[in-house]
């Protein structure tokens, strides 16, 4: 197995309070520090809406605090589930095209697939900005047969781009934020080795390096899920829409998994919209509510925060945020 040979995993922490006689649904998260809160609340949302499923969560991280580990153990014990934390040694990931835009954690999902393929048949990968609002029994029991992944096709504009770049020939281009992976097929078809081989050839021309390569290596071998299992919703569109009730038309009862795409996330303090309630309600009722909502740090976040505050009629705050955007951007240029 590629990941074992490369000594990528430096430590594994296990909290298992599950029922041993039951088959588990394995769920993977691969996250940086600034997405941990999102991932923890995402996990909590899956627990909330799936009491009938034995759950086993797998977190792939570079580092994690003792405080977070204590909360994870309490969560595992309270809900009789299993939670594993894998500490990744990033110094061993030199074969990947790491950049400021595409940090190490971008590739933790494929590392997760590879490591888990030694012990499990399937695993559901979720981005940290995916919130569950419905039962997942249907995909938990889905037989993937020889398919590599069960996925949801991406937006039409990205379908066109993928064809122009010759990323796909047989399949529809998919969004990798939600992926049910056939780990038997992953291992049998050496998909980790294929991924590393292809990404070494495509370091410069891929807008989404991990997603593009996953599409390439699985072309013609994917099963399509209904869009309600990866429903894309952009919080940054709220100021453009200017309709606080708009979300109701999109985030209907049929939606099982909301994927909050874009710069602004529901765990950011400036996101004060009803469409964030699916995250905020779970957050407020959970052990994670002791963690504060996150402030703007990057130039992109300050810029978006400013535009949201302007729409919310917080004009002075918007001005301050815009000034912070300029300051952070200038500091970056002067480095």
KEZA-755096 format. One record per atom (N, C-alpha, C): x, y, z; residue in one letter. Coordinates in steps of 0.2 Angstrom, whole numbers, plus 2048, in hexadecimal, padded with zeros to 3 digits. Layout:
<rs>
XYZA;...
</rs>
This chain:
<rs>
8047FA800X;800800800X;804806800X;80380B7FBX;8078117FAX;808815801X;803816804X;80481A80AX;808817810X;807811810X;80C80D815X;81380D814X;81480C80DX;81B80C80BX;81E81380BX;81A81880BX;81D81F80BX;81E822812X;81C81E817X;81C82081EX;81882781FX;81282781CX;80E82D81DX;80B82E824X;809829826X;80682982DX;80B829833X;80A82E837X;80F82E83DX;80C82C843X;80582C843X;80282A84AX;7FA829848X;7F882484CX;7F082384CX;7EE823853X;7E8827854X;7E582785AX;7DE824859X;7DC82085EX;7D681C85DX;7D181C863X;7CB81E861X;7C581E867X;7C081A864X;7BF814867X;7BA80F864X;7B580D86AX;7AF810869X;7AA80E86EX;7A480B86AX;7A5809864X;7A0806860X;79E7FF862X;7997FD85FX;7967F6860X;79A7F185BX;79E7ED85DX;7A37E9859X;79F7E4854X;7997E2856X;7957DD851X;7927E184BX;7927E784BX;78F7EB846X;7947EE841X;7927ED83AX;7967F0835X;7967F8835X;79B7FB834X;79B802835X;79C80682EX;79980C82EX;79A810828X;7A0814829X;7A5814825X;7AB818826X;7AB81E823X;7AD824826X;7AC82A824X;7B382E825X;7B583181FX;7BC83481FX;7BC83B81FX;7C083F823X;7C1846822X;7C9847822X;7CB84B81EX;7D284D81DX;7D285581EX;7D5857823X;7D485F824X;7DB862827X;7DB869825X;7E086D828X;7DD87082FX;7E1873833X;7DF876839X;7D987B839X;7D987F833X;7D3884833X;7CD880830X;7CD87A82FX;7C687682DX;7C4871832X;7C8871838X;7C686C83DX;7BF86D840X;7BE873841X;7B7874844X;7B187283FX;7B2874839X;7AE872834X;7AD86A834X;7B2866834X;7B285F833X;7AF85C83AX;7B085F840X;7AD85C846X;7A685D846X;7A3863843X;79C864843X;79986083EX;79D85F838X;79A85A833X;799853835X;79E851839X;79D84A83CX;79784A841X;79684F845X;79185084AX;78A850846X;78A853840X;78485383CX;78284C839X;787848837X;786841835X;78483D83BX;78783E841X;78483A847X;77D83C848X;77B842848X;774844849X;76F841845X;77084083EX;76B83E83AX;76C837838X;77183383BX;77282C83AX;772828840X;76E828844X;76E82484BX;76E81D849X;76B81B843X;76A814842X;77081183FX;77581583DX;77C81283AX;78181283FX;78580C83FX;78B80C843X;79181083FX;793815842X;79881A83FX;79F819841X;7A381A83DX;7AB81A83EX;7AE82083AX;7B082583EX;7B382B83BX;7BB82A83BX;7BE82D835X;7C582D835X;7C7834833X;7CB837837X;7CD83E836X;7D583D834X;7D784082FX;7DE84182CX;7E084882DX;7E5849831X;7E7850833X;7EF850834X;7F1856833X;7F8857835X;7FA85783CX;7F585A840X;7F685B847X;7EF85C84AX;7EF85B851X;7E885C854X;7EA85D85CX;7E686185FX;7E7863866X;7E485E86AX;7E785E870X;7E4859876X;7DD85B877X;7DB861877X;7D4863878X;7CF860873X;7D186086DX;7CD85D867X;7CD856868X;7D285386AX;7D284B86BX;7CD849871X;7CD84D876X;7C984C87CX;7C284C87AX;7C0851876X;7B9852873X;7B784C86EX;7BC84A86AX;7BB844866X;7B983E86AX;7BD83D86FX;7BC837873X;7B5837877X;7B483D879X;7AD83E87CX;7A783D877X;7A883F871X;7A383E86CX;7A383686AX;7A883386AX;7A882C868X;7A582886EX;7A682A874X;7A382687AX;79C82887AX;79A82E879X;79383087AX;78E82C875X;79182C86EX;78C829869X;78E822867X;79281F86BX;79481886AX;797817863X;79C81B861X;79E81B85AX;7A681A85AX;7A9819855X;7B1819855X;7B381F851X;7B9822854X;7BC828850X;7C3826850X;7C682684BX;7CE82684AX;7D182C847X;7D682E84AX;7DA834848X;7E1832845X;7E283483FX;7E983283CX;7ED83883BX;7F383883EX;7F783E83EX;7FC83D838X;7FC841833X;7FF84082DX;80684482DX;80B84182BX;81284382AX;813847824X;81284E824X;81285181DX;81985181AX;81E85081EX;82585081AX;82584A816X;821846816X;821840811X;81D84180BX;81A84780AX;815848805X;81984C7FFX;81F84C7FEX;8238507FAX;82184E7F2X;81E8487F1X;81C8467EBX;81584A7E8X;81284E7EDX;80C8517EBX;80D8597EAX;80985C7E5X;80A8637E3X;8078687E8X;80B8687EEX;80886C7F4X;8098747F2X;8048787F4X;80587F7F3X;8018827F8X;8018897F9X;7FD88D7FDX;7F588B7FCX;7F488B7F5X;7ED88A7F4X;7EB8837F5X;7EF87E7F4X;7EE8777F4X;7F28747FAX;7F0875800X;7F4872806X;7F486B806X;7F986880BX;7F986180CX;7F285E80CX;7EE861810X;7E885D812X;7E385C80CX;7E5860807X;7E185F800X;7E18577FEX;7E7854800X;7E884E7FDX;7E7848803X;7E484A809X;7E384580EX;7DE84180CX;7D9842808X;7D483E806X;7D7838803X;7DB8397FEX;7DE8337FAX;7E282F7FFX;7E6832804X;7EA82E809X;7E582A80DX;7DF82D80FX;7DA82A813X;7D882480FX;7D6824809X;7D481F805X;7D9819805X;7DF81B804X;7E5816803X;7E681280AX;7E681680FX;7E7813816X;7E180F818X;7DB811817X;7D580D819X;7D4807815X;7D780780FX;7D680180AX;7D97FB80DX;7DD7FB811X;7E07F5814X;7DB7F2819X;7D67F581BX;7D27F2820X;7CA7F281FX;7C97F781AX;7C17F8819X;7C07F8812X;7B97F6810X;7B77F5809X;7B57FC806X;7B180080AX;7AF807808X;7B080C80DX;7B081280BX;7B181880FX;7AE81E80CX;7AA822810X;7A782880DX;7AB82E80FX;7AE83280AX;7B283880BX;7AD83E80BX;7AE842810X;7AB848810X;7AF84E811X;7AF85380DX;7B285A80FX;7B085C816X;7B4860819X;7B286381FX;7AC86881FX;7AB86B819X;7A586F818X;79F86C815X;79F865817X;798862815X;79586081BX;78E86281BX;78A861821X;78485C81FX;783857824X;77E852823X;777855825X;772854822X;76B856824X;766851822X;76984B821X;764845820X;76783E821X;763839821X;766832822X;76A83081CX;76F82C81EX;77482A818X;774822817X;76E81F81AX;76E818819X;76E815812X;76C81980DX;76C817806X;773816804X;77781B805X;77E81A803X;782816807X;78081580EX;784811812X;78380A810X;77E80880DX;77D80180BX;77E800803X;780805800X;7818057F9X;7878007F7X;7857FB7F2X;78A7F77EFX;78D7FA7E9X;7947FB7EAX;7987FE7E5X;79A7FA7DFX;7997F37E0X;79C7EE7DCX;7A37F07D9X;7A47F17D3X;7AA7F27D0X;7AC7FA7CFX;7A77FE7D1X;7A88057D0X;7AD8087D5X;7B180D7D3X;7B68107D8X;7B38147DDX;7AE8197DBX;7AB81E7DFX;7A481E7DDX;7A08207E3X;7998237E1X;79A82A7E3X;79882E7DEX;7998367DEX;79383A7DBX;7948407DCX;78F8457D9X;7928497D4X;7908497CEX;79384D7C8X;7938557CBX;7988587C8X;79985F7CAX;7958647C5X;79686A7C6X;79386F7C3X;79486F7BBX;78F8717B7X;7908717AFX;7968747ADX;79887A7B0X;79E87E7AEX;7A587A7AFX;7A58767B4X;7AA8717B5X;7AA86B7B1X;7A58697AFX;7A48637AAX;7A88667A4X;7A686C7A1X;7A986E79BX;7B186F79CX;7B38727A1X;7BA8727A3X;7BE86C7A3X;7BB8677A6X;7BE8607A6X;7BF85D79FX;7BA85E79BX;7BA85B794X;7C085F790X;7C0866791X;7C586978DX;7CC86778FX;7CD866796X;7D4864798X;7D585D798X;7D0859795X;7D1852794X;7D284E79AX;7CE85079FX;7CF84D7A6X;7CA8477A6X;7C48477A3X;7C08427A2X;7BE84079BX;7BD83A799X;7BB838793X;7B4834793X;7B3830798X;7AD82C799X;7A882E79EX;7AA8317A3X;7A68337A9X;7A483A7A9X;7A083C7AEX;79E8427B0X;7A38457B5X;7A684B7B4X;7AA84D7B9X;7A784E7C0X;7AA84C7C5X;7A784C7CCX;7AA8517D1X;7A68537D6X;7A98577DBX;7AB8527E1X;7B18537E3X;7B484E7E8X;7B384F7EFX;7AE8547F0X;7AD8567F7X;7A98507FBX;7A584C7F7X;7A28467FAX;7A38407F5X;7A783B7F8X;7A88357F4X;7A782F7F8X;7A382A7F5X;7A38247F8X;7A88207F5X;7AD81D7F8X;7B381A7F5X;7B28127F6X;7B380F7F0X;7B48087F0X;7BB8067F2X;7BD8057F8X;7C48047FAX;7C77FD7F7X;7C37F87F6X;7C57F27F2X;7C87F47ECX;7C47F87E8X;7C67FA7E1X;7CC7FF7E2X;7CC8037E7X;7D28077E8X;7D98037E8X;7D87FE7ECX;7DE7FA7EDX;7E07F57E7X;7DA7F27E4X;7DB7EE7DFX;7DE7F17D9X;7DC7F77D7X;7DE7FB7D1X;7E48007D3X;7E77FF7D8X;7ED8037DAX;7EB80B7D9X;7E680D7DBX;7E48147DAX;7E88197DDX;7EB8187E3X;7F081C7E6X;7F681D7E1X;7F98187DFX;7FF8187DAX;7FD81C7D4X;7F781B7D1X;7F481E7CBX;7F48267CDX;7F18277D3X;7F082E7D5X;7F78327D5X;7FC82F7D8X;8028327D9X;8068337D2X;80582E7CEX;80882E7C7X;8058347C3X;7FE8347C3X;7FB8397BFX;7FC8417C2X;7FC8417C8X;7FD8487CBX;80484B7CAX;8098467C9X;8108487C8X;81084B7C1X;80B8497BCX;80B84C7B5X;8078527B5X;8038537BAX;7FE8597B9X;7FF85E7BFX;8058607C0X;8068647C6X;80486B7C5X;80486D7BFX;8038757BDX;7FC8767BAX;7F98717B7X;7F38737B2X;7EC8717B5X;7EC86F7BCX;7E686E7BFX;7E38737C4X;7DD8757C3X;7DA87A7C7X;7D98777CEX;7D78707CEX;7D586C7D4X;7DA8667D3X;7E08667D5X;7E48617D4X;7E285A7D7X;7E085A7DDX;7DD8537E0X;7D78517DCX;7D28567DBX;7CC8547D8X;7CD8527D1X;7D18567CDX;7D28547C6X;7D584D7C5X;7DA84B7CAX;7DD8457C9X;7D983F7CBX;7D58407D0X;7D083B7D2X;7CB83A7CDX;7C983F7C9X;7C483E7C3X;7C883A7BEX;7CE83C7BDX;7D28387B7X;7D38317B9X;7D582F7BFX;7D68287C0X;7D08247C1X;7CA8277C2X;7C48237C2X;7C08247BCX;7C28277B7X;7BE8287B1X;7BA8227AFX;7B48227AEX;7B081C7ACX;7AF8177B1X;7B18187B7X;7B08137BDX;7AC8167C3X;7A781A7C1X;7A481E7C7X;79C81D7C7X;79981C7CCX;79281C7CDX;7908237CFX;78A8257CCX;78882C7CEX;78282C7D3X;7838307D8X;77E8317DDX;77A8377DCX;7748387DFX;77083D7DEX;7738447E1X;7728497DEX;7758507E0X;7748517E7X;76F84E7EAX;76D8507F1X;77284D7F6X;7778497F3X;77C8467F8X;78384A7F7X;7828507F3X;7888547F3X;78585B7F0X;78185E7F4X;77D8647F1X;78186A7F3X;78486D7EDX;7888737EEX;7848797F0X;78787D7F5X;7838837F7X;7898887F9X;78988E7F6X;78E8937F7X;78B8987FCX;78E899802X;78D89E806X;78E8A5803X;7938A57FFX;7958AC7FCX;7918AE7F7X;78C8AA7F5X;7878AD7F1X;7818B17F4X;7818B07FBX;77B8B37FEX;77A8BB7FDX;7808BF7FDX;77F8C67FCX;77D8C77F5X;77E8C37F0X;77C8C47E9X;7758C27E8X;7738BD7ECX;76C8BB7EBX;7678C07EFX;7698C37F4X;7658C87F8X;75E8C57FAX;75E8BF7FCX;7578BC7FDX;7588B7803X;7578B9809X;7588B480FX;7548AE80FX;74F8AD80AX;74B8A780AX;74D8A3804X;7528A5800X;7548A17FAX;75689A7FCX;75A899801X;75D893803X;75788D803X;75188F805X;74C88A806X;74A887800X;74B88A7FAX;74A8877F3X;74F8827F1X;7558837F4X;75B87F7F3X;75C8797F8X;75C87B7FEX;75E876803X;758873806X;75486F802X;74E86C803X;74F866808X;74986380AX;74A85D80EX;74D85780AX;74D857804X;750852800X;758852800X;75B857802X;762858802X;765854808X;769850807X;76C84C80DX;77384F80FX;77785180AX;77E85480CX;77E85B808X;77F86080CX;78086780AX;78886880AX;78A86A804X;79186C803X;792873802X;794876808X;79587E808X;79B880804X;79B8817FEX;7A18837FAX;7A288A7FAX;7A888C7F9X;7AA8937F9X;7AE8957FFX;7B089B7FFX;7B589E804X;7B289E80BX;7AC8A180BX;7A88A1812X;7A589B814X;7A689981AX;7A389281CX;79E894822X;79A88F824X;795890829X;798891830X;79F88F831X;7A2890837X;7A6897837X;7A589B832X;7A88A1833X;7A38A6836X;7A68AB83AX;7A18AF83FX;79D8B483BX;79F8B6835X;79C8BB831X;7968B882CX;7958B182DX;7908AE829X;78A8AD82DX;7868B282CX;77F8B3830X;7798B282CX;7788AC829X;7738AB824X;76F8A4827X;7698A4825X;76589E827X;767898823X;76B89981EX;76D89381AX;77388F81EX;776893823X;77B890827X;77888C82DX;77288C82EX;76F889834X;770882834X;77187E82FX;77287782FX;778875832X;77D87A832X;783879835X;78387C83CX;78088283DX;780885843X;77C882849X;77687F846X;77287B84BX;77587584EX;77987284AX;77D86C84CX;78286E851X;78687384FX;78B876852X;789878859X;78387C85AX;78187F860X;77F879865X;77D873862X;77A86E867X;780869868X;78686A866X;78B865867X;79186786CX;79586386DX;79B864871X;7A086986EX;79F86A867X;7A386F863X;7A1876864X;79C877867X;79987E868X;79E88286DX;7A287F871X;7A7882875X;7AD885871X;7AD88386BX;7B3886866X;7AF88C863X;7B3891862X;7B089785FX;7B0897858X;7AB89A855X;7AA89B84EX;7B189F84BX;7B389D845X;7B98A0843X;7B98A7840X;7BE8AA841X;7BF8B183FX;7C38B1838X;7C28B6834X;7C68B782EX;7CE8B782FX;7D18B482BX;7D98B482BX;7DC8B6825X;7DA8B381FX;7DD8B4819X;7DA8BA815X;7DD8BC810X;7DB8C280CX;7D48C0809X;7D38BA807X;7CD8B8804X;7C78B8809X;7C98B680FX;7C38B6814X;7C28BD816X;7C68C2817X;7C58C8818X;7C18CC813X;7C28CA80DX;7BF8CD807X;7B88CB807X;7B78C5808X;7B08C2808X;7AC8C480EX;7AF8C5814X;7AC8C781AX;7AA8CE819X;7AE8D2816X;7AC8D9814X;7A58DA810X;7A58D580BX;79F8D6806X;7998D380AX;79A8CE80EX;7948CB812X;7918D1817X;7968D481AX;7948D981FX;7918DF81CX;7938E1816X;7908E6812X;7888E4810X;7878DE80EX;7818DC80DX;77C8DC813X;7808DA819X;77C8DA81FX;77B8E1823X;77D8E681FX;77C8ED821X;7818EF827X;7868EB827X;78C8ED82CX;7918F0829X;7908F7827X;7948FA823X;79B8FC826X;79B8FE82CX;7A28FF830X;7A68F9830X;7A38F3832X;7A68ED832X;7A98EB82CX;7A58EC827X;7A78EA820X;7AD8EE81EX;7AD8F5820X;7B38F981EX;7B98F6822X;7B98F5828X;7BE8F282CX;7C18EB829X;7BC8E7827X;7BE8E1824X;7C28E281DX;7BF8E7819X;7C38E8813X;7CA8EB814X;7CB8EF819X;7D18F181BX;7D68EC81DX;7D38E7821X;7D78E1823X;7D98DD81DX;7D48DC818X;7D68D9812X;7DC8DC80EX;7DC8E380EX;7E28E680AX;7E88E580EX;7E88E5815X;7EE8E4819X;7F18DD818X;7EC8D8819X;7EF8D1818X;7F18D0811X;7EE8D380CX;7F18D2805X;7F88D5804X;7F88DB807X;7FF8DF807X;8048DB80AX;8038D9810X;8088D5814X;80A8CF810X;8058CB80DX;8078C5809X;80C8C7803X;80B8CD800X;80F8CF7FAX;8168D17FDX;8168D4803X;81D8D6805X;8218D1808X;81E8CB809X;8228C580CX;8288C3807X;
</rs>
